[in-house]
Amino acid sequence: MTKPTHIFLRTAAVSGVAGALLVTGFTQASSAATTSSAQSAAMQHVTINVAIAYPAPSKAALAAFTKSTGISVNYSYIQWDNLQTKIAAAAEAHTYFADVTDVDWSKVGEYYETKWFMPLNKYFNVASLPAQYPQVDSFIRDGELIGMPSDASLLVTDVNTKDFAKAGITKTPTTFAQYQADLKQVQSKGVVAHPLDIPFAAAEGLSTYWYEMTAAFGGGVLSSSYTPEFTSPSSPGYKAMTWMVDAYKDGLVPKGNLALDDYQGFSDDQAENLTASVFSDYSGDIGTVYDVPSSSKVVGDIDYIPTPGVSGPAPNLANPDGIGIPVTAKHVSAAVEFIKWYDESTNQAAFAGANGPASSINGFPLPANNSGLALLVSSGKVPGAAELAALTKDHSRAIFPAGAPPWYPAFSNAVYTNLHSAAAGQESVASAISAIASQVSSLQG
């Protein structure tokens, strides 16, 4: 398929003026982030435990951090769902788990209520953060900074343009109806037997997929007062769940996906060319998953497209990760230094692929700060980076208008458990919707 650059979002250049402005921002942010990173006698020979749901930065990067600060890092990569369980178990038992660990956007309301994490206000100038961190509001509750953004992330749509071309598709779908028709054409032409990746394992990634698909159908799942907006069969949330379950039962989605979580789907399905599209992928996965030659069969074939909606492009929901310091941490000063280092613009850009695969972190989406985004775009090494940066600034939308509710973990558990069961044929969509709504009522009660 011949694809104009304005149709499939793949390459773009930042203008000299914009690049200069953003790099100036980088210089200021980098200087501010490293002001307090001079070696301190109190931190020499300290080893901190870091537990994050991304693979570790490169050995060279961690060695450079140790050399500059004297702080050694014992880094544990723990899959997201398991990590949340470990964080909660340690906090409830008031036991030490890590000095630095995840503060996901979805947990901020809960952590504000439980006081499991230290507010970071005295270590970071909260008032100045929004100018550099476009999604920092997700980590602030009543003025308290519960965690620092550690990436910027959007739920985005991508397609295998090579597969679409083989199926005779020459125009990018902008509506959901056309997207569905294109998937069926890819399937009917025998290009890919099951062209759509949806991770139907009972895990968080299934919940966020439903949220993004609900937005594509024109709505949200919870109101600003946290009441359900998905109970009517005519509602976007109900339609989205029905579509997802039907897509699995009709064979658009591989049958094995009932047991795959989000990153397994990306690496086992999309990167292996067993699927041709992910409707709700994570921004940055082209550079850190699909275009990594050592682990992908689709290098150069995957492009971001505007997420199709009912009558045109849909919103892209924000899905950022953060990191923070549990109240049981043993080495707080050293933990702060690690967070500042992790958020340095040059490191953020490298994690997202600005220096090539060797320095990138598998699955890392986008730099958390604008200066890191500018470096990523100007590197020219990550396809679609400029478009993703624009989406982050101009087209992202929060999943919940009032922020994640404090009982979000229980809500998400109800979503992915019942949605998984509906796909497996263990209950109907109607009963799944009813069970989720009932859980909301009990949580609000």
C-alpha positions in Angstrom: 0.0 0.0 0.0 1.3 3.4 -0.8 0.8 5.5 2.3 1.1 9.3 2.4 2.8 10.5 5.6 -0.3 12.5 6.5 -2.4 9.3 6.6 -0.3 6.7 8.5 1.6 8.5 11.3 5.1 7.3 11.0 7.7 10.1 10.5 7.8 13.8 11.0 10.3 16.5 11.8 10.2 19.1 14.5 10.6 22.6 13.3 13.9 24.3 14.2 12.1 26.9 16.3 9.9 24.4 18.2 12.9 22.2 18.7 15.0 25.0 20.0 12.3 26.1 22.4 11.8 22.5 23.7 15.5 21.9 24.0 15.8 25.1 26.1 13.1 23.6 28.3 15.2 20.5 28.5 18.3 22.4 29.7 16.3 24.1 32.4 14.6 20.9 33.6 17.8 18.9 33.5 19.6 21.5 35.5 16.9 21.6 38.1 16.6 17.9 38.3 20.4 17.4 39.0 20.9 20.4 41.3 20.6 18.1 44.4 22.5 15.1 42.9 25.9 16.1 44.2 27.5 13.3 46.1 26.6 13.3 49.8 28.6 11.5 52.4 25.4 10.2 54.0 24.5 8.4 50.7 27.9 6.8 49.9 27.7 3.0 49.8 23.9 3.0 50.2 22.0 0.4 48.3 18.4 1.1 47.5 15.7 -1.4 46.5 13.8 -0.3 43.4 10.7 -2.2 42.2 9.1 -1.0 39.0 6.9 -2.6 36.4 9.3 -1.9 33.6 12.6 -3.8 32.9 15.7 -2.1 34.3 17.6 0.6 32.5 20.8 -0.6 30.9 23.6 -1.7 33.1 25.7 1.2 31.8 23.0 3.7 32.8 22.7 2.3 36.3 26.5 2.2 36.7 26.6 5.9 35.7 24.0 6.7 38.4 26.1 4.9 41.0 29.3 6.6 39.9 27.8 10.0 40.1 25.9 9.5 43.4 27.5 6.7 45.3 24.1 5.0 45.5 23.9 1.4 44.3 20.6 0.1 43.0 19.0 -3.3 43.5 16.5 -3.2 40.7 13.5 -5.6 40.6 11.3 -5.8 37.5 7.9 -7.1 38.6 4.9 -7.5 36.3 2.4 -4.7 36.9 -0.5 -6.6 38.5 1.9 -8.7 40.8 3.7 -5.5 41.8 0.5 -3.8 42.9 -0.3 -6.8 45.1 3.2 -6.7 46.7 2.9 -3.0 47.3 -0.4 -3.4 49.1 0.6 -6.4 51.1 3.7 -4.7 52.4 1.9 -1.5 53.2 -0.9 -3.2 55.0 1.7 -5.2 57.1 3.7 -2.0 57.7 6.8 -3.8 56.4 9.7 -2.6 54.2 9.3 -3.5 50.5 11.2 -1.0 48.5 12.7 2.5 48.6 11.2 3.4 45.2 8.3 1.8 43.5 5.3 2.3 41.2 2.7 5.0 41.8 0.4 4.3 38.9 -2.2 7.0 37.8 -4.9 4.5 38.8 -3.6 4.2 42.4 -3.2 7.9 43.3 -6.7 8.2 44.9 -6.2 5.1 46.9 -2.7 6.1 48.1 -3.9 9.5 49.1 -6.5 7.9 51.3 -4.3 5.2 52.8 -1.1 7.3 53.2 1.0 4.4 52.0 3.4 6.8 50.1 5.2 9.9 51.2 4.1 13.2 49.7 6.9 14.5 47.6 6.1 18.2 47.8 9.3 19.1 49.8 11.5 17.5 47.2 9.9 18.9 44.0 8.4 22.3 43.2 4.8 21.2 42.5 3.7 24.6 41.1 6.3 24.4 38.4 5.8 20.8 37.4 2.8 21.3 35.0 5.0 23.3 32.6 7.2 20.4 32.0 5.1 17.3 32.9 1.8 17.3 30.8 0.2 14.5 32.8 1.4 15.4 36.3 -2.2 16.3 37.5 -2.9 12.6 37.6 -0.5 12.3 40.5 -1.7 15.2 42.6 -4.6 15.0 45.2 -5.6 18.1 47.2 -2.2 19.6 46.5 -0.2 16.6 47.5 2.3 15.1 45.0 1.9 11.4 45.7 4.3 10.3 43.0 6.4 11.8 40.2 5.4 11.0 36.6 7.9 8.4 35.2 6.5 8.4 31.7 3.8 9.9 29.6 1.4 7.4 28.2 -1.6 7.4 25.9 -3.9 4.6 24.8 -3.4 4.6 21.0 -4.3 2.6 17.9 -1.8 1.0 15.6 -2.0 -1.2 12.5 0.4 -3.4 10.5 0.4 -1.4 7.3 2.0 -4.2 5.3 -0.8 -6.5 6.2 -3.4 -3.9 5.4 -1.8 -3.3 2.1 -1.8 -7.1 1.3 -5.5 -7.0 2.0 -6.0 -4.2 -0.5 -6.7 -1.5 2.0 -5.5 1.8 0.7 -7.1 4.3 3.1 -6.6 4.7 6.8 -9.9 4.0 8.8 -11.1 7.1 10.7 -14.4 5.7 11.8 -15.0 2.6 13.9 -17.3 1.1 11.3 -14.5 1.3 8.7 -11.9 0.0 11.1 -14.1 -3.1 11.8 -14.6 -3.6 8.0 -10.9 -3.4 7.4 -10.1 -6.0 10.0 -12.6 -8.3 8.5 -11.1 -7.7 5.1 -7.6 -8.6 6.4 -9.1 -11.8 7.8 -11.2 -12.7 4.7 -8.2 -12.2 2.4 -6.2 -14.7 4.4 -3.5 -12.2 5.4 -3.9 -12.8 9.1 -6.3 -15.3 10.5 -7.2 -13.3 13.7 -6.2 -9.7 13.0 -7.2 -7.9 16.2 -5.2 -8.1 19.5 -7.3 -7.7 22.7 -5.7 -9.0 25.9 -8.5 -10.9 27.5 -6.7 -12.2 30.6 -8.3 -11.0 33.8 -5.8 -8.1 34.4 -5.6 -4.3 34.3 -4.8 -4.1 30.6 -8.3 -5.5 29.8 -9.9 -2.7 31.8 -8.0 0.1 30.1 -8.8 -1.4 26.7 -12.5 -1.2 27.5 -12.1 2.4 28.7 -10.4 3.4 25.4 -13.0 1.5 23.3 -15.8 3.2 25.3 -14.3 6.6 24.4 -14.3 5.5 20.8 -18.0 4.8 21.1 -18.5 8.3 22.4 -18.6 8.2 26.1 -17.0 7.3 29.5 -17.5 4.7 32.1 -17.9 6.8 35.3 -19.2 10.3 35.7 -17.5 13.1 37.7 -19.4 11.9 40.7 -18.3 8.3 40.0 -21.7 7.0 39.0 -21.8 4.3 36.3 -22.5 5.5 32.7 -22.4 2.1 31.1 -25.6 0.3 32.3 -27.9 1.1 29.4 -27.6 -1.1 26.3 -27.5 2.2 24.3 -24.6 3.6 26.3 -21.0 3.7 24.8 -19.7 1.4 27.6 -22.3 -1.3 27.0 -21.7 -1.1 23.2 -18.0 -1.3 23.7 -18.1 -4.4 25.9 -20.5 -6.1 23.5 -18.2 -5.4 20.6 -15.1 -6.7 22.4 -16.8 -9.9 23.4 -18.3 -10.5 20.0 -14.9 -9.8 18.4 -13.4 -12.6 20.5 -16.3 -15.1 19.8 -16.3 -14.3 16.1 -12.6 -15.0 15.7 -11.3 -11.5 15.0 -9.2 -12.0 18.2 -7.0 -15.1 18.6 -8.5 -17.7 20.9 -5.4 -17.9 23.0 -5.8 -14.3 24.0 -8.2 -15.4 26.7 -5.0 -16.1 28.7 -2.8 -13.2 27.5 -2.3 -9.9 29.4 -1.5 -6.7 27.6 2.3 -6.9 27.1 2.0 -10.6 26.3 -0.4 -9.7 23.5 1.9 -7.0 22.2 5.0 -9.3 22.2 3.3 -12.7 21.4 0.6 -11.5 18.9 1.5 -8.1 17.3 5.3 -8.4 17.3 5.0 -12.0 15.9 2.6 -10.8 13.2 -0.2 -13.0 14.5 -2.4 -10.0 14.6 -2.6 -6.9 12.4 -3.8 -4.2 14.8 -4.1 -3.2 18.4 -7.0 -0.8 19.1 -5.8 0.2 22.5 -2.0 -0.1 22.6 0.4 1.9 24.7 2.2 4.9 23.1 5.8 4.2 22.4 5.4 0.5 21.8 6.5 0.8 18.1 9.9 2.1 19.2 10.4 -0.2 22.2 8.6 -3.4 21.1 7.7 -3.7 17.4 10.8 -2.1 15.9 13.3 -4.1 18.0 14.9 -6.5 15.6 15.9 -9.0 18.2 12.4 -9.7 19.4 10.1 -8.6 16.5 9.1 -9.9 13.1 7.3 -6.7 12.1 10.1 -4.1 12.2 9.1 -1.1 10.1 5.6 -2.5 9.5 3.6 -1.0 12.4 2.2 2.6 12.3 0.1 4.6 14.7 -3.2 5.9 13.2 -5.7 8.3 14.7 -7.9 6.2 16.9 -11.2 5.6 15.0 -14.4 6.8 16.6 -18.1 6.8 15.8 -17.9 9.7 13.3 -14.2 10.4 13.2 -11.0 10.2 15.3 -11.6 9.4 19.0 -9.8 10.8 22.1 -6.7 9.1 23.3 -7.0 8.4 27.1 -4.0 9.2 29.4 -2.4 6.2 31.1 0.8 7.5 32.7 3.0 5.7 35.2 4.6 7.3 38.2 7.1 6.4 40.9 7.2 7.3 44.5 8.5 6.5 48.0 6.6 4.2 50.4 6.4 5.5 53.9 8.4 2.4 55.0 11.4 3.2 52.8 14.8 3.0 54.5 16.8 5.4 52.4 14.6 8.3 51.5 17.3 10.8 50.4 18.8 8.2 48.1 15.3 7.3 46.8 14.7 11.0 45.9 18.0 11.1 44.0 17.0 8.0 42.0 13.7 9.6 41.1 15.3 12.8 39.9 17.9 10.7 37.9 15.1 8.6 36.3 13.3 11.7 35.3 16.3 13.5 33.8 15.3 14.4 30.2 18.3 12.6 28.6 17.4 9.4 30.5 13.7 9.6 29.7 14.5 10.1 26.0 16.9 7.2 26.0 14.4 4.9 27.8 11.9 5.6 25.0 14.4 4.8 22.3 16.2 8.0 21.4 19.6 6.3 21.5 18.5 3.1 19.8 17.3 -0.3 21.2 20.4 -0.9 23.4 19.4 2.0 25.7 15.7 1.7 25.5 13.4 0.0 28.1 11.1 -2.6 26.6 7.5 -1.3 26.6 8.5 2.2 27.8 6.0 4.6 26.2 7.0 8.3 26.1 9.2 10.6 28.2 7.3 12.1 31.1 8.5 15.7 30.5 8.3 18.0 27.4 12.1 18.3 27.3 12.5 14.6 27.1 9.8 14.4 24.4 11.7 17.1 22.4 14.9 15.0 22.6 13.0 11.9 21.5 11.5 13.6 18.5 14.7 15.3 17.4 16.6 12.0 17.6 14.6 10.8 14.6 15.0 7.2 15.8 11.4 6.5 17.1 8.7 6.3 14.4 5.6 8.5 15.2 7.3 10.3 18.1 6.3 13.8 16.9 2.7 12.7 16.4 2.6 11.1 19.8 4.1 14.2 21.4 1.3 16.3 19.8 -1.4 13.9 21.0 0.1 14.0 24.5 -0.2 17.8 24.5 -3.4 18.4 22.6 -5.6 15.3 22.3 -5.2 13.3 25.5 -8.0 13.0 28.0 -8.2 11.6 31.5 -9.9 8.3 31.9 -12.0 9.6 34.8 -13.0 13.3 34.8 -12.5 13.6 38.6 -9.4 11.4 38.7 -9.2 7.7 39.6 -11.6 7.0 42.6 -9.9 5.8 45.8 -11.6 2.4 45.3 -10.3 2.1 41.7 -8.5 -1.3 42.3 -11.8 -2.9 43.3 -13.6 -1.3 40.3 -11.0 -2.4 37.8 -11.0 -5.9 39.3 -14.8 -6.1 38.7 -14.3 -4.8 35.1 -11.6 -7.2 34.0 -13.0 -10.2 35.9 -16.5 -9.9 34.4 -15.3 -8.9 31.0 -13.0 -11.9 30.9 -15.8 -14.1 32.0 -18.1 -12.7 29.3 -15.5 -13.5 26.6 -15.1 -17.0 28.0 -18.8 -17.6 27.8 -19.2 -17.9 31.5 -21.7 -15.0 31.7 -23.5 -12.7 29.4 -22.5 -9.1 28.7 -25.7 -8.0 30.5 -24.7 -9.9 33.6 -21.1 -8.6 33.4 -22.4 -5.0 33.2 -24.8 -5.6 36.1 -22.0 -7.1 38.2 -19.7 -4.1 37.6 -22.4 -1.6 38.3 -23.3 -3.4 41.6 -19.7 -3.3 42.6 -19.7 0.5 42.1 -22.8 0.8 44.3 -21.2 -1.2 47.1 -18.0 0.8 46.9 -19.8 4.1 47.1 -22.0 2.8 49.9 
